[in-house]
Each structure stands twice: as structure tokens, then as C-alpha cells.
Amino acid sequence: MNAFLKVAAVAATALSASTVSLAAEIDTVTLRLAHVVNEQDAYHTAAVKFQELVTERSEGAITIEIFPNATLGDERTLLEGMQIGTVDMGVITNGPVANFLEDMAVFELPFLFPSPEAAYGVLDGEIGQELLDRLSEVNLKGLAYAERGFRNLTNSERAVTTPADLDGLRVRVMENPVYIDTFRELGADAIPMAWTEALTAMQQGTIDGQENPVGVVYAFKLNETQTNMTMTRHTYAPALFVMGMPKWNQLSEETQALITEAAQDAAEYERALNAELEGEQLQSLKDAGMTIVEDADLAAFSAAVQPVYEKYGAKFGDYLPRIQDALK
């Protein structure tokens, strides 16, 4: 055997040994991942992509079982389950997460991010990662930011082009004080409730509207009860791949690294897919008869919610000015 072949053989043997060694460090474990939306929603797409990546990269050692449609509870219940170890992990909207770590709500101040790309830069950068790490303070492990996306207003009563049009509308919002105060400042009757309850309330007419990204309106066929949508893009809502610390602490460092990387890759996949599909979904909603207002007076909306900044800006420590500096 010549010198080159000997070197190649030694390298191949070392690589094989390294691969075997790495595989040996990956836990054989089943993780239960839950979310509250249906199989047509982007959260499920992110969960499935994560499942595929983890299965492939662990060579089948790690099994991800997905529980959609709130089968294990609403988002608050899921997070509480993660804290005590009865639920392993989930894809959870940022709003409910902020009820456990208040500073997470800084991302959802109205009209904060001008574009998805601006949001990604902050979330994937120092500020976002710092807040993910701080979830350990409440016995949760933040893994990565997927997205719910830019939220828009829908309602069953009338086209909304200015804040005045919201007067008296009963609008479901997430159980999060920033959302509640944002819509109260806009003149709506803001009603906080879990998403599963909101779907029933819309069907029964006990609420007039809600606010969510286009993908949610499309996936849940909200046009069947909500005849109007205004492209307010009032808030960019992240979603988190999050795990309970009880389960996280049971995993080897190698498994933790694999899980974290797969979550980030799945999150980025879901973001890109959202961007690709939004135009098609909007057109489908229009074709189904939904009225889409694309020229609302967003300057008036932004001006109306300035009291929210006055009330909450200082509550987030230095996070708001740091984000604003990062966006310059």
C-alpha cells in the first residue's frame, strides 16, 4: 500500500471510530412535542421538519412524537407541563411564553419590527439568544425562534381602515398584557382567551374578531366566520421551540447539541415557507370571498398605540433600547 492509501485508510478508520463514538453519545430517547394548532398550520410544518432532522441526524436513536390540536392542553398548560416534566417540548407562541418570562414580551410591542428580516436579525442575534437562555430561570429551555409571523386583524362586522373602525368590536387577543393594552388603545373590546376557546367563540358569534398572521387565517378557514381582514401587520410574533428543563437535564451534551441545531434549522425552514406561502394564501382567501383591506392608515394605528410604549417600555429593562439600536 502506497503512502497516500495508508493515510487515507488511517483517516477513514479514524472517521469511522469518531462516528461510532458520536453515535454512542446520542441518547436513545422518545420526546413528546406538542402544539395547539392543526396539521395545516406552520407550527406543525416546523414540528415535522424538526422530527425529520432529529431522526436523520441521530440515526433513529431519538424519536419525536408530535401531538397537534391541543391534545395535551392549551399553550399555558403545555408550558406548565414542561416545567414539571409531564410534557417534553413544544412549539409555543411567544405571547404565552412571556407570561412565564415577562421580558420575552418586548418582541411583541406593536409596530416594533419593520420586516421579517429585521426580526430575524434580533432574534438570532445576541438579544434573542440571551432571552432564550434566560428561560432557564423559569425551568424552561429555549431552543430556537420559529415564527407565528406578522399579525393582522380579522372581524365579522365591517372593513377596518382606521382605529376608529375598531370602536366596540369584541376582539380576541392572546392572554398577554401587551396585546390586551394594544387593542384597548385602538378602541376595541380586547378579550383575552386561549386559541381553542377563540375558535368556538368565533363560530358562536360571542366575539367579533381576532388577530393572527395570514397563515393562521388560512389554515383554520377563519374566512368562514370572519368576513374582513385588515393587513395591519401590527405585531411580529415569534414562536419558540421550547423544552422543559427536567427533560433537558436528562440528555447528554451531544444530544442537547443535536436537538438545538435541529430546532434552529427547522425554525428557519418554517420561516422561509411562511414567506413563500403568504401570497398564495391571501389570494385563496380573496377568492373565497374574504374582503382584504391592504391600504389601512397604519400611521394612525401606530400613533394610537404609543401609550403602550410609555407603559411597557421601561418594564423590559434595557431590552427595548437595545433592540431599537440593533434595528438602526
C-alpha positions as CSV (number, residue, x, y, z in Angstrom):
1,M,0.0,0.0,0.0
2,N,1.5,3.3,-1.0
3,A,1.8,6.2,1.4
4,F,-1.3,8.0,0.2
5,L,-3.5,5.0,0.6
6,K,-2.1,4.4,4.0
7,V,-3.0,7.9,5.1
8,A,-6.5,7.6,3.5
9,A,-7.0,4.3,5.3
10,V,-6.0,5.7,8.7
11,A,-8.2,8.8,8.1
12,A,-11.2,6.6,7.2
13,T,-10.6,4.4,10.3
14,A,-10.4,7.5,12.5
15,L,-13.6,9.0,10.9
16,S,-15.4,5.7,11.4
17,A,-14.3,5.5,15.0
18,S,-15.4,9.1,15.5
19,T,-18.8,8.5,14.0
20,V,-19.3,5.4,16.2
21,S,-18.2,7.3,19.3
22,L,-20.5,10.2,18.5
23,A,-23.4,7.8,17.9
24,A,-22.7,6.2,21.2
25,E,-23.1,9.6,22.9
26,I,-26.6,10.2,21.5
27,D,-29.3,9.2,23.8
28,T,-31.9,6.7,22.8
29,V,-35.0,8.6,23.8
30,T,-38.5,9.4,22.8
31,L,-39.6,13.1,23.1
32,R,-43.2,14.2,23.0
33,L,-43.6,17.5,21.2
34,A,-46.9,19.3,21.4
35,H,-48.6,22.3,19.9
36,V,-52.1,23.7,19.8
37,V,-52.9,24.1,16.1
38,N,-53.9,21.8,13.3
39,E,-51.8,19.8,10.8
40,Q,-52.3,22.5,8.1
41,D,-50.6,25.2,10.3
42,A,-47.0,26.3,10.0
43,Y,-46.3,25.2,13.6
44,H,-47.0,21.6,12.5
45,T,-44.7,22.1,9.5
46,A,-41.9,23.2,11.8
47,A,-42.6,20.2,14.1
48,V,-42.5,17.7,11.3
49,K,-39.3,19.2,9.9
50,F,-37.7,19.0,13.4
51,Q,-38.8,15.4,13.7
52,E,-37.3,14.5,10.3
53,L,-34.0,16.3,11.1
54,V,-33.6,14.7,14.5
55,T,-34.4,11.2,13.2
56,E,-31.9,11.6,10.4
57,R,-29.1,13.1,12.5
58,S,-29.5,10.7,15.4
59,E,-29.7,7.8,13.0
60,G,-33.1,6.9,14.6
61,A,-31.9,6.9,18.2
62,I,-34.2,9.9,19.0
63,T,-37.9,9.5,18.3
64,I,-40.1,12.7,18.2
65,E,-43.8,12.1,18.7
66,I,-45.9,15.0,17.7
67,F,-49.2,15.9,19.4
68,P,-51.1,18.6,17.5
69,N,-54.5,20.2,18.0
70,A,-54.1,20.9,21.7
71,T,-54.4,17.2,22.5
72,L,-52.1,17.7,25.5
73,G,-53.6,21.1,26.5
74,D,-53.5,24.8,25.6
75,E,-50.2,26.7,25.5
76,R,-50.1,27.7,29.1
77,T,-50.9,24.1,30.1
78,L,-48.1,22.8,27.9
79,L,-45.6,25.2,29.3
80,E,-46.6,24.3,32.9
81,G,-46.3,20.6,31.9
82,M,-42.8,21.2,30.6
83,Q,-41.8,22.8,33.9
84,I,-42.8,19.8,35.9
85,G,-41.8,17.2,33.3
86,T,-45.1,15.9,32.2
87,V,-44.6,17.4,28.7
88,D,-41.2,17.2,27.0
89,M,-41.3,20.1,24.5
90,G,-43.4,22.1,22.1
91,V,-43.7,24.8,19.5
92,I,-45.3,27.6,21.5
93,T,-46.4,31.2,20.6
94,N,-44.2,33.9,22.2
95,G,-47.2,35.6,23.9
96,P,-47.9,32.7,26.4
97,V,-44.1,32.2,26.9
98,A,-43.9,35.8,28.0
99,N,-46.4,35.1,30.8
100,F,-43.6,33.0,32.3
101,L,-40.7,35.3,31.5
102,E,-42.1,38.8,31.1
103,D,-39.1,40.3,29.2
104,M,-40.0,38.0,26.2
105,A,-43.0,40.2,25.5
106,V,-40.6,43.0,24.4
107,F,-40.6,41.4,20.9
108,E,-44.4,41.9,20.6
109,L,-44.6,45.6,21.2
110,P,-46.7,47.0,18.3
111,F,-45.0,48.1,15.1
112,L,-41.5,47.3,16.5
113,F,-40.1,45.3,13.6
114,P,-40.3,46.8,10.1
115,S,-39.8,43.4,8.3
116,P,-39.3,39.7,9.0
117,E,-35.6,40.1,8.2
118,A,-35.2,42.7,10.8
119,A,-36.9,40.5,13.4
120,Y,-34.7,37.5,12.5
121,G,-31.5,39.6,13.0
122,V,-32.6,40.4,16.5
123,L,-34.0,37.0,17.4
124,D,-31.0,35.1,16.1
125,G,-28.5,37.6,17.5
126,E,-27.3,38.4,20.9
127,I,-30.6,39.8,22.3
128,G,-32.7,36.9,21.2
129,Q,-30.3,34.2,22.4
130,E,-29.9,35.9,25.7
131,L,-33.6,35.7,26.3
132,L,-33.7,32.1,25.2
133,D,-31.1,31.3,27.8
134,R,-33.0,33.2,30.5
135,L,-35.9,30.9,30.2
136,S,-33.9,28.6,32.4
137,E,-35.0,31.0,35.2
138,V,-38.5,29.5,34.9
139,N,-37.4,25.9,34.4
140,L,-37.7,26.0,30.6
141,K,-35.1,25.6,27.9
142,G,-35.4,27.9,24.9
143,L,-34.1,26.2,21.7
144,A,-34.9,28.4,18.7
145,Y,-37.3,31.0,17.3
146,A,-39.7,29.8,14.7
147,E,-42.5,32.3,13.9
148,R,-46.1,33.0,14.1
149,G,-45.4,36.0,11.9
150,F,-46.8,39.4,11.4
151,R,-50.3,39.6,12.8
152,N,-53.4,41.1,11.1
153,L,-56.9,41.9,12.2
154,T,-59.9,40.0,11.1
155,N,-63.6,40.5,12.0
156,S,-67.1,39.6,11.1
157,E,-68.7,43.0,11.2
158,R,-67.1,45.6,8.9
159,A,-64.0,46.6,6.9
160,V,-61.4,48.3,9.2
161,T,-59.2,51.1,7.7
162,T,-58.6,53.3,10.8
163,P,-58.5,52.8,14.6
164,A,-62.0,54.4,14.8
165,D,-63.4,51.5,12.9
166,L,-62.4,49.2,15.8
167,D,-64.7,51.0,18.3
168,G,-66.8,48.5,20.1
169,L,-65.5,45.4,18.3
170,R,-65.0,42.4,20.5
171,V,-61.6,41.2,19.5
172,R,-59.9,38.1,20.9
173,V,-56.3,38.5,21.9
174,M,-53.7,36.3,23.5
175,E,-53.5,36.1,27.2
176,N,-50.8,38.7,27.3
177,P,-50.9,42.2,28.7
178,V,-49.1,43.9,25.8
179,Y,-51.7,42.5,23.4
180,I,-54.6,43.4,25.6
181,D,-53.5,47.0,26.1
182,T,-52.6,47.4,22.4
183,F,-56.1,46.7,21.3
184,R,-57.7,48.6,24.1
185,E,-55.7,51.7,22.9
186,L,-57.0,51.0,19.4
187,G,-60.6,51.2,20.7
188,A,-61.5,47.5,20.6
189,D,-63.0,45.5,23.4
190,A,-60.0,43.3,23.9
191,I,-60.9,39.8,25.2
192,P,-58.0,37.5,26.2
193,M,-58.7,33.8,25.7
194,A,-56.9,30.6,24.7
195,W,-56.9,29.9,21.0
196,T,-59.1,26.7,21.3
197,E,-61.8,28.8,23.1
198,A,-61.5,31.5,20.5
199,L,-62.4,29.2,17.6
200,T,-65.6,28.3,19.3
201,A,-66.3,31.9,20.3
202,M,-66.0,33.0,16.6
203,Q,-68.4,30.3,15.5
204,Q,-70.9,31.2,18.1
205,G,-70.5,34.9,17.5
206,T,-69.6,35.8,21.1
207,I,-66.6,37.6,19.7
208,D,-66.4,39.7,16.5
209,G,-62.7,39.3,15.6
210,Q,-59.2,38.2,16.3
211,E,-55.7,38.9,15.2
212,N,-53.3,36.5,13.7
213,P,-51.0,36.0,10.6
214,V,-52.3,35.1,7.2
215,G,-51.2,31.5,7.6
216,V,-53.5,31.0,10.6
217,V,-56.5,32.7,8.9
218,Y,-55.9,30.3,6.0
219,A,-55.2,27.1,7.9
220,F,-58.2,27.5,10.2
221,K,-60.5,28.7,7.4
222,L,-61.4,31.8,9.5
223,N,-62.9,33.4,6.4
224,E,-66.0,31.2,7.1
225,T,-66.8,33.3,10.2
226,Q,-64.5,36.4,9.6
227,T,-65.5,38.2,6.5
228,N,-62.9,41.0,6.7
229,M,-59.2,41.1,7.2
230,T,-57.0,44.3,7.5
231,M,-53.3,44.0,6.8
232,T,-52.3,45.9,9.9
233,R,-49.1,43.8,10.4
234,H,-49.3,45.4,13.9
235,T,-47.1,42.9,15.7
236,Y,-44.4,40.4,14.7
237,A,-44.9,37.3,16.8
238,P,-42.1,34.8,17.3
239,A,-42.8,31.2,18.2
240,L,-40.4,29.1,20.3
241,F,-39.1,25.6,20.2
242,V,-39.0,25.1,23.9
243,M,-38.3,22.2,26.2
244,G,-38.8,21.6,29.9
245,M,-35.6,21.7,31.9
246,P,-36.4,18.4,33.7
247,K,-36.2,16.6,30.3
248,W,-33.3,18.8,29.0
249,N,-31.2,17.9,32.0
250,Q,-31.6,14.2,31.4
251,L,-30.0,14.5,27.9
252,S,-26.3,14.1,27.1
253,E,-24.4,17.2,25.8
254,E,-24.2,15.6,22.4
255,T,-28.0,15.0,22.3
256,Q,-28.6,18.6,23.5
257,A,-26.4,20.0,20.7
258,L,-28.2,17.9,18.1
259,I,-31.6,18.9,19.4
260,T,-30.7,22.6,19.5
261,E,-29.2,22.6,15.9
262,A,-32.3,20.7,14.5
263,A,-34.6,23.2,16.2
264,Q,-32.8,26.2,14.6
265,D,-32.8,24.5,11.2
266,A,-36.5,23.6,11.5
267,A,-37.3,27.2,12.6
268,E,-35.5,28.7,9.6
269,Y,-37.3,26.2,7.3
270,E,-40.7,27.3,8.7
271,R,-39.9,31.0,8.3
272,A,-38.9,30.6,4.7
273,L,-42.0,28.5,3.9
274,N,-44.2,31.2,5.6
275,A,-42.8,33.8,3.3
276,E,-43.3,31.6,0.2
277,L,-46.9,30.7,1.0
278,E,-48.4,34.0,2.3
279,G,-49.2,35.4,-1.2
280,E,-50.9,32.2,-2.3
281,Q,-52.9,32.0,0.9
282,L,-54.0,35.7,0.6
283,Q,-55.2,35.0,-2.9
284,S,-57.1,31.9,-1.8
285,L,-58.9,33.9,0.9
286,K,-59.8,36.6,-1.6
287,D,-61.1,34.0,-4.0
288,A,-63.2,32.6,-1.2
289,G,-64.9,36.0,-0.7
290,M,-63.0,37.5,2.1
291,T,-62.6,41.3,2.0
292,I,-58.9,42.2,2.4
293,V,-58.0,45.8,3.3
294,E,-54.4,46.4,2.2
295,D,-54.4,50.2,2.4
296,A,-55.3,50.9,6.1
297,D,-54.0,54.0,7.7
298,L,-51.1,52.3,9.5
299,A,-49.6,55.7,10.7
300,A,-52.8,56.3,12.6
301,F,-52.7,52.8,14.1
302,S,-49.0,53.3,15.1
303,A,-49.8,56.7,16.7
304,A,-52.7,55.2,18.7
305,V,-50.6,52.6,20.4
306,Q,-47.8,54.9,21.6
307,P,-49.2,54.7,25.2
308,V,-48.3,51.0,25.1
309,Y,-44.6,52.0,24.7
310,E,-44.9,54.5,27.5
311,K,-46.4,51.9,29.8
312,Y,-44.2,48.9,29.0
313,G,-41.0,50.2,27.5
314,A,-39.2,50.6,30.8
315,K,-40.6,47.3,32.2
316,F,-38.3,45.4,29.8
317,G,-35.1,46.8,31.3
318,D,-32.7,47.8,28.6
319,Y,-34.1,45.3,26.0
320,L,-36.2,47.8,24.1
321,P,-33.4,50.4,23.6
322,R,-31.0,47.6,22.7
323,I,-33.5,46.3,20.0
324,Q,-34.1,49.8,18.7
325,D,-30.3,50.3,18.4
326,A,-29.9,47.0,16.6
327,L,-32.6,48.0,14.1
328,K,-30.9,51.3,13.1
